[in-house]
Amino acid sequence: MGSLPKIAIIGGGPAGLTLANILQKNNIPFSLFERDASPNERNQGGTLDLHPKAGQAALRKAGLWDEFIQHARPESDVLKVVKPDGEVLWDGNAGQTPARQDDNNKNTDKFQRPEIDRQKLKDVLLRHLDERNLYYDKTLDSAVPNGQADSWNLHFRDGSIEKEFDLIVGAEGAWSRTRKLLTEIQPFYSGISAIELWALDVNEKHSWMVEYVGQGSLFSFGEGRTIQIQRIGDGSIRTYACLRKPEGFIKDCGIDWTQPDAACRELVERYYDDCGADLKRMILNSTDNLIPRPLYMLPVGIKWNPRPGVTLLGDAAHLMTPFAGVGVNAAMLDALELGNSLVDLKMGKIQTLSQAIEKYEHGLFPRGQAFAQKTINNLKVHFSADGCNHLSMDS
Ligand SMILES: Cc1cc2nc3c(=O)[nH]c(=O)nc-3n(C[C@H](O)[C@H](O)[C@H](O)COP(=O)(O)OP(=O)(O)OC[C@H]3O[C@@H](n4cnc5c(N)ncnc54)[C@H](O)[C@@H]3O)c2cc1C
């Protein structure tokens, strides 16, 4: 290619921002368009563990490793597993750990699988980006081929049009508009609905929770239901109460989710009443914020025929449920691999943009499939009667 392609990244989540950093570090121009009005518009709550060969590798490539370790919490890489009846199966806080069989985790240094708050990760990814390349409050409606040349015009919800991009990178998550240029496949309901519950300032308000959960995560798995709890670096604790239910459950079940105290009581009475007292208390006391969400996914092994000037990253390419904790790692690894392809194009190691996309997608499809398969395997096992006992095989 005679000159560098004009690149548009759609979406400023972990995938889009990681790619932006890699491109900027390699002096490859881009424009990033994000729907949110500003980087801090939404609560980016929650915590993510980044794996050495995925999220961590991408941060190293982007030159953000030193920033990352300032905010990472290696002490949170511990897990406690509690059976639904309250029996503690094993407790990483007491030094008990199941054998981890994930190839990503063979590294034994203290940064094996550190947690980082989602908001902190976003801060790290944004800190060094040149703001002149970031466009907020820009919701992509459609991308239309530019009649004159082999390029794309972007139409935004505010009526504006940005013209003549050689490459559109769809990194806009589950409901990607860019995906429509490549495939008609849409996300479908996974069979699981998650009620996200927050307890804030736990050190002050619920010190027993700190004792009970420990430094990292607490999981409880059973037939048709799970409870997953995470310590967050800002002093809060996030609990997911997940249920295998039909798609309309959240809307149709009759629980008023806008009233967290009453909703949590009803949730426990209906679905967790036979659980251990502390597990129930975790739900009943996590009423500072409540977000119910049906979980969607793309088919395992989704792929498409290459199309000049378009590709996808992260959830846009392979949306999966959170039951293997790999979504963000997959997204950042995609960004690393696409970044590598575009750097190769710049250096003349790859001749054309289409070849660069093909090389990236050649790795993307099997990689996405492997992450998605691991996730669906975990989903099946976690929501089974014997889910806790299987954890040593899949954690
Ligand atoms: C409840 C829950 C818990 C999770 N827990 C974990 C976990 O513990 N570990 C893990 O690895 N993963 C987890 N995940 C998955 C992880 O959050 C995603 O895989 C990851 O955020 C994907 O990053 P992304 O950048 O591809 O997409 P997103 O994070 O969805 O970012 C997409 C961005 O695009 C923007 N956007 C959307 N539409 C448009 C548009 N039309 N125009 C412009 N911008 C647009 C959005 O505002 C957003 O900023 C979880 C997911 C959920 C739902």
The ligand as an SDF file (V2000), in Angstrom:
LIG
                    3D

 53 58  0  0  0  0  0  0  0  0999 V2000
  -21.7120   -8.9200   33.6240 C   0  0  0  0  0  0  0  0  0  0  0  0
  -20.3860   -9.0970   32.9270 C   0  0  0  0  0  0  0  0  0  0  0  0
  -19.2540   -9.4750   33.6280 C   0  0  0  0  0  0  0  0  0  0  0  0
  -18.0350   -9.6650   32.9750 C   0  0  0  0  0  0  0  0  0  0  0  0
  -16.9350  -10.0630   33.6810 N   0  0  0  0  0  0  0  0  0  0  0  0
  -15.7730  -10.3050   33.0250 C   0  0  0  0  0  0  0  0  0  0  0  0
  -14.6080  -10.7520   33.7090 C   0  0  0  0  0  0  0  0  0  0  0  0
  -14.6170  -10.9400   34.9300 O   0  0  0  0  0  0  0  0  0  0  0  0
  -13.4850  -10.9860   32.9890 N   0  0  0  0  0  0  0  0  0  0  0  0
  -13.4380  -10.8000   31.6320 C   0  0  0  0  0  0  0  0  0  0  0  0
  -12.3810  -11.0230   30.9990 O   0  0  0  0  0  0  0  0  0  0  0  0
  -14.5100  -10.3600   30.9580 N   0  0  0  0  0  0  0  0  0  0  0  0
  -15.6660  -10.1120   31.6200 C   0  0  0  0  0  0  0  0  0  0  0  0
  -16.7590   -9.6960   30.9340 N   0  0  0  0  0  0  0  0  0  0  0  0
  -16.6440   -9.5170   29.4850 C   0  0  0  0  0  0  0  0  0  0  0  0
  -15.9630   -8.2030   29.1620 C   0  0  0  0  0  0  0  0  0  0  0  0
  -16.6310   -7.1480   29.8290 O   0  0  0  0  0  0  0  0  0  0  0  0
  -16.0130   -7.9720   27.6640 C   0  0  0  0  0  0  0  0  0  0  0  0
  -15.5660   -9.1230   26.9920 O   0  0  0  0  0  0  0  0  0  0  0  0
  -15.1340   -6.7960   27.2700 C   0  0  0  0  0  0  0  0  0  0  0  0
  -15.6010   -5.6080   27.8850 O   0  0  0  0  0  0  0  0  0  0  0  0
  -15.1440   -6.6460   25.7560 C   0  0  0  0  0  0  0  0  0  0  0  0
  -14.4890   -5.4590   25.4000 O   0  0  0  0  0  0  0  0  0  0  0  0
  -14.8690   -4.7250   24.0510 P   0  0  0  0  0  0  0  0  0  0  0  0
  -13.9980   -3.5240   23.9990 O   0  0  0  0  0  0  0  0  0  0  0  0
  -14.8390   -5.6900   22.9370 O   0  0  0  0  0  0  0  0  0  0  0  0
  -16.3970   -4.3090   24.1970 O   0  0  0  0  0  0  0  0  0  0  0  0
  -17.0990   -3.3260   25.2330 P   0  0  0  0  0  0  0  0  0  0  0  0
  -16.4270   -3.3710   26.5630 O   0  0  0  0  0  0  0  0  0  0  0  0
  -18.5530   -3.6560   25.1750 O   0  0  0  0  0  0  0  0  0  0  0  0
  -16.8650   -1.8830   24.6290 O   0  0  0  0  0  0  0  0  0  0  0  0
  -17.5710   -1.4390   23.4950 C   0  0  0  0  0  0  0  0  0  0  0  0
  -17.5620    0.0880   23.4540 C   0  0  0  0  0  0  0  0  0  0  0  0
  -18.2060    0.4970   22.2430 O   0  0  0  0  0  0  0  0  0  0  0  0
  -19.1200    1.5420   22.5110 C   0  0  0  0  0  0  0  0  0  0  0  0
  -20.1860    1.4860   21.4960 N   0  0  0  0  0  0  0  0  0  0  0  0
  -21.2190    0.6210   21.4180 C   0  0  0  0  0  0  0  0  0  0  0  0
  -21.9690    0.8510   20.3370 N   0  0  0  0  0  0  0  0  0  0  0  0
  -21.3890    1.8890   19.6870 C   0  0  0  0  0  0  0  0  0  0  0  0
  -21.6900    2.5910   18.4880 C   0  0  0  0  0  0  0  0  0  0  0  0
  -22.7520    2.2520   17.7260 N   0  0  0  0  0  0  0  0  0  0  0  0
  -20.8940    3.6140   18.1130 N   0  0  0  0  0  0  0  0  0  0  0  0
  -19.8020    3.9540   18.8630 C   0  0  0  0  0  0  0  0  0  0  0  0
  -19.4790    3.3240   20.0140 N   0  0  0  0  0  0  0  0  0  0  0  0
  -20.2540    2.3010   20.4180 C   0  0  0  0  0  0  0  0  0  0  0  0
  -19.5990    1.2690   23.9260 C   0  0  0  0  0  0  0  0  0  0  0  0
  -20.0770    2.4550   24.5410 O   0  0  0  0  0  0  0  0  0  0  0  0
  -18.3390    0.7290   24.5960 C   0  0  0  0  0  0  0  0  0  0  0  0
  -17.5490    1.7470   25.1660 O   0  0  0  0  0  0  0  0  0  0  0  0
  -17.9670   -9.4730   31.5820 C   0  0  0  0  0  0  0  0  0  0  0  0
  -19.1040   -9.0700   30.8700 C   0  0  0  0  0  0  0  0  0  0  0  0
  -20.3090   -8.8910   31.5360 C   0  0  0  0  0  0  0  0  0  0  0  0
  -21.5450   -8.4730   30.7550 C   0  0  0  0  0  0  0  0  0  0  0  0
  1  2  1  0
  2  3  1  0
  2 52  2  0
  3  4  2  0
  4  5  1  0
  4 50  1  0
  5  6  2  0
  6  7  1  0
  6 13  1  0
  7  8  2  0
  7  9  1  0
  9 10  1  0
 10 11  2  0
 10 12  1  0
 12 13  2  0
 13 14  1  0
 14 15  1  0
 14 50  1  0
 15 16  1  0
 16 17  1  0
 16 18  1  0
 18 19  1  0
 18 20  1  0
 20 21  1  0
 20 22  1  0
 22 23  1  0
 23 24  1  0
 24 25  2  0
 24 26  1  0
 24 27  1  0
 27 28  1  0
 28 29  2  0
 28 30  1  0
 28 31  1  0
 31 32  1  0
 32 33  1  0
 33 34  1  0
 33 48  1  0
 34 35  1  0
 35 36  1  0
 35 46  1  0
 36 37  1  0
 36 45  1  0
 37 38  2  0
 38 39  1  0
 39 40  1  0
 39 45  2  0
 40 41  1  0
 40 42  2  0
 42 43  1  0
 43 44  2  0
 44 45  1  0
 46 47  1  0
 46 48  1  0
 48 49  1  0
 50 51  2  0
 51 52  1  0
 52 53  1  0
M  END
$$$$
